[in-house]
Amino acid sequence: MTPPVLHTQRLTLRAPVMADFPAYAAFWASDRVAYMGGPRDAAGAWFWFCHDVAQWALLGHGALMVVHTASGETVGQVGLNGGPKFPEVELGWLVYQGHAGQGYATEAAGALRDWAFASLPMQSLVSYIDADNAASIRVAQRLGAELDSTGPRPDPEDLVWRHARRMQ
């Protein structure tokens, strides 16, 4: 599947391109990934970057870069993660250094969630979040996700936040 281009009030969500990798690798090398199994070196970042891109061809969903439309600056990424590591399709987000606290994760993840429910045959998505990651828990709550204490998880320490398809 060709990745969509999605637009929100402030953001453009688009497919990753090679020019996105340096900032993505810098993110994975930072302490901002402490709740995501990092930091990781360039090879580890490359693994996840390729995973994010390949899912579109293999699974019909994947990651989109989050670009601040007015400035053209890439501020993070959102993605629908699947494959053997993920028991269910995960709605995930990351925000680059200097862009946290501005609502970008909520805005972008909400747009990707809505696209997924309109375009893919799934009744729910999950977000796997470290119990100590208060910022991501707040994003999940703002998105209307509910804690699912029985949901399968890739890491037994993660919380599962469930995003249910809304009835139209």
C-alpha positions as CSV (number, residue, x, y, z in Angstrom):
1,M,0.0,0.0,0.0
2,T,1.2,3.5,-0.8
3,P,1.4,5.5,2.5
4,P,-1.2,8.3,2.7
5,V,-0.5,11.9,3.2
6,L,-2.6,13.2,6.0
7,H,-3.2,16.8,7.1
8,T,-4.3,18.3,10.4
9,Q,-4.7,21.9,11.4
10,R,-0.9,22.3,11.9
11,L,0.7,19.1,10.6
12,T,1.4,17.1,7.5
13,L,1.9,13.4,8.0
14,R,3.9,11.8,5.1
15,A,6.0,8.8,4.3
16,P,9.6,8.6,5.6
17,V,12.3,9.4,3.1
18,M,16.1,8.9,3.4
19,A,16.6,12.5,4.3
20,D,14.7,11.9,7.5
21,F,17.1,9.3,8.8
22,P,19.8,11.6,10.4
23,A,17.2,13.3,12.7
24,Y,15.6,9.9,13.4
25,A,19.0,8.4,14.3
26,A,19.7,11.3,16.5
27,F,16.4,10.8,18.3
28,W,17.3,7.1,18.9
29,A,20.7,8.0,20.2
30,S,19.1,10.4,22.8
31,D,17.7,9.8,26.2
32,R,14.2,10.5,24.8
33,V,14.0,6.7,23.9
34,A,14.6,5.5,27.5
35,Y,11.0,4.1,27.5
36,M,11.5,2.5,24.1
37,G,14.4,0.2,24.7
38,G,17.1,2.8,23.8
39,P,19.2,4.5,23.3
40,R,20.4,2.8,20.2
41,D,23.4,3.3,17.8
42,A,23.0,4.1,14.1
43,A,22.6,0.4,13.2
44,G,19.8,0.0,15.8
45,A,18.1,3.2,14.5
46,W,18.4,1.9,11.0
47,F,16.7,-1.3,11.9
48,W,13.6,0.6,13.3
49,F,13.6,3.1,10.4
50,C,13.5,0.2,7.8
51,H,10.9,-1.5,9.9
52,D,8.8,1.6,9.8
53,V,9.1,1.9,6.0
54,A,8.7,-1.8,5.1
55,Q,5.5,-2.2,7.0
56,W,3.6,-0.3,4.3
57,A,4.5,-2.8,1.6
58,L,4.2,-5.9,3.9
59,L,1.3,-5.0,6.1
60,G,-0.6,-2.1,4.5
61,H,0.3,0.2,7.4
62,G,3.4,1.8,8.9
63,A,5.0,5.0,10.0
64,L,4.5,8.6,8.9
65,M,6.8,11.5,9.6
66,V,5.2,14.4,11.4
67,V,6.0,17.7,9.7
68,H,5.0,21.2,11.0
69,T,3.3,22.4,7.9
70,A,4.0,26.1,8.3
71,S,7.7,25.7,9.0
72,G,8.4,22.5,7.1
73,E,10.3,21.1,10.1
74,T,9.9,17.4,11.0
75,V,8.9,17.3,14.6
76,G,8.4,13.5,15.1
77,Q,6.8,10.4,13.8
78,V,3.6,8.4,14.3
79,G,3.1,4.8,13.2
80,L,1.0,1.7,13.1
81,N,3.3,-1.0,14.2
82,G,2.8,-4.7,13.4
83,G,4.6,-7.9,12.7
84,P,6.0,-10.5,15.1
85,K,7.1,-8.1,17.8
86,F,3.6,-6.7,18.3
87,P,0.7,-8.9,19.5
88,E,-1.7,-6.4,18.1
89,V,-1.4,-3.4,15.8
90,E,0.1,-0.6,17.9
91,L,-0.5,3.1,17.5
92,G,2.8,4.7,18.5
93,W,4.3,8.2,18.5
94,L,7.5,10.0,19.1
95,V,8.4,13.6,19.3
96,Y,11.8,15.0,18.6
97,Q,13.8,17.1,21.1
98,G,12.5,20.7,21.4
99,H,9.0,19.8,20.2
100,A,7.4,18.1,23.2
101,G,4.5,19.7,25.0
102,Q,3.0,21.3,22.0
103,G,0.3,18.7,21.3
104,Y,1.9,17.3,18.2
105,A,1.8,13.7,19.3
106,T,-2.0,13.9,20.1
107,E,-2.8,15.7,16.9
108,A,-0.8,13.4,14.7
109,A,-1.7,10.1,16.4
110,G,-5.4,11.1,16.3
111,A,-5.2,11.7,12.6
112,L,-3.4,8.3,12.0
113,R,-5.9,6.5,14.3
114,D,-8.8,8.0,12.4
115,W,-7.3,7.1,9.0
116,A,-6.7,3.5,10.2
117,F,-10.2,3.0,11.4
118,A,-11.6,4.5,8.1
119,S,-9.2,2.5,5.9
120,L,-8.2,-0.8,7.6
121,P,-10.3,-3.7,8.8
122,M,-9.6,-3.4,12.5
123,Q,-11.8,-2.9,15.5
124,S,-9.1,-1.5,17.8
125,L,-5.5,-0.4,18.1
126,V,-3.3,-0.5,21.2
127,S,-0.5,1.7,22.5
128,Y,2.2,-0.1,24.5
129,I,3.5,2.4,27.0
130,D,6.0,2.0,29.8
131,A,4.3,2.6,33.2
132,D,6.7,5.4,34.0
133,N,6.2,7.3,30.7
134,A,3.7,9.9,32.0
135,A,3.8,12.0,28.9
136,S,2.8,9.2,26.6
137,I,0.1,8.0,29.0
138,R,-1.4,11.5,28.9
139,V,-1.4,11.4,25.1
140,A,-3.2,8.0,25.1
141,Q,-5.8,9.4,27.6
142,R,-6.3,12.6,25.4
143,L,-6.9,10.2,22.5
144,G,-9.7,8.5,24.4
145,A,-7.8,5.2,24.9
146,E,-8.6,3.0,27.9
147,L,-6.3,1.0,30.0
148,D,-6.6,-2.7,29.1
149,S,-5.1,-4.8,31.9
150,T,-5.6,-8.1,30.1
151,G,-4.3,-7.1,26.7
152,P,-1.3,-9.0,25.3
153,R,1.9,-7.0,25.3
154,P,5.4,-7.4,23.8
155,D,7.0,-6.4,27.2
156,P,5.4,-7.7,30.4
157,E,6.1,-4.4,32.0
158,D,4.3,-2.3,29.4
159,L,0.8,-1.0,29.9
160,V,-1.7,-1.6,27.1
161,W,-3.9,1.4,26.2
162,R,-6.7,0.4,23.9
163,H,-8.1,2.7,21.2
164,A,-11.6,1.4,20.2
165,R,-13.2,2.1,16.8
166,R,-15.9,4.7,17.4
167,M,-19.4,3.8,16.1
168,Q,-20.4,6.1,13.3
